[in-house]
Amino acid sequence: MITNEALVKQLLEEKPITRKDDFILYGFVLKHYGIDLNMTLGKFLQSHNKLGVPSFKSIERARRTIQAENPELVDFTTYSFRMEEEEKYKEHFGRKK
């Protein structure tokens, strides 16, 4: 059985488009598990435990860890956008003194 981290690293290496969007990455993870991507969202949400798929958050965490250790697997346009959004968030929701 492949771990989340190993699967995410493999996908980031083999499918560069997965570096741009976590939903695309998660779609490839679901495809790996044989999940019908035409299933309704409602059905997926009701049966995710039964289907045995990892959570979206687990895949996102694995991506962050792998990209921190392997900068060559980062899409720099996406990275720049994420950093800009993080700064906006910190400015808007930062601690008030």
C-alpha positions in Angstrom: 0.0 0.0 0.0 1.4 3.4 -1.0 1.4 6.1 1.6 -0.2 9.5 1.0 3.2 11.1 0.9 4.6 8.7 -1.6 1.5 9.0 -3.8 1.6 12.8 -3.7 5.3 12.9 -4.5 4.8 10.6 -7.4 1.9 12.7 -8.8 3.9 15.9 -8.3 6.8 14.4 -10.2 4.8 12.8 -13.0 1.9 15.2 -13.5 3.2 18.8 -13.2 -0.4 20.2 -13.4 -0.9 18.8 -9.9 1.6 21.4 -8.6 -0.8 24.2 -9.6 -4.0 23.3 -7.8 -4.8 21.1 -4.8 -8.2 20.1 -6.3 -6.4 18.8 -9.4 -4.0 16.9 -7.2 -6.9 15.5 -5.1 -8.6 14.4 -8.3 -5.6 12.4 -9.3 -5.5 10.9 -5.8 -9.1 9.9 -6.1 -8.4 8.4 -9.6 -5.6 6.4 -8.1 -8.1 4.9 -5.6 -10.5 4.1 -8.4 -13.1 6.6 -7.5 -15.6 7.6 -10.2 -14.9 11.3 -10.7 -18.4 11.7 -12.2 -20.0 10.7 -8.9 -22.1 13.5 -7.4 -20.4 15.5 -4.7 -23.3 14.6 -2.3 -22.7 10.9 -2.9 -19.0 11.3 -2.4 -19.4 13.2 0.9 -21.8 10.6 2.2 -19.6 7.7 1.4 -16.0 9.0 1.7 -15.3 6.8 4.7 -16.7 3.7 3.0 -14.6 4.5 -0.1 -11.5 4.6 2.0 -10.0 7.7 0.5 -7.7 10.1 2.4 -9.0 13.4 3.4 -8.4 16.5 1.2 -6.5 18.1 4.2 -4.1 15.0 4.4 -3.2 15.4 0.8 -2.7 19.1 1.1 -0.4 18.6 4.1 1.5 15.9 2.2 1.9 18.3 -0.7 3.2 21.1 1.5 5.7 18.8 3.2 7.0 17.4 0.0 7.3 20.8 -1.7 9.2 22.2 1.3 11.7 19.4 0.9 11.7 19.3 -2.9 11.5 22.9 -4.3 11.8 21.5 -7.8 8.2 20.2 -7.4 6.8 23.7 -6.8 5.0 25.7 -9.4 6.4 29.1 -8.7 3.4 31.1 -10.1 1.1 29.2 -7.8 3.6 29.6 -4.9 3.7 33.4 -5.5 0.0 33.6 -5.5 -0.3 31.6 -2.3 2.2 33.8 -0.6 0.4 37.0 -1.7 -2.9 35.5 -0.4 -1.2 34.5 2.9 0.1 38.1 3.3 -3.4 39.5 2.7 -4.8 37.2 5.3 -2.2 38.1 7.8 -2.9 41.8 7.2 -6.6 41.4 7.5 -6.8 38.9 10.3 -3.4 39.5 12.1 -3.3 40.0 15.8 -4.3 43.5 16.9 -2.2 45.0 19.6 
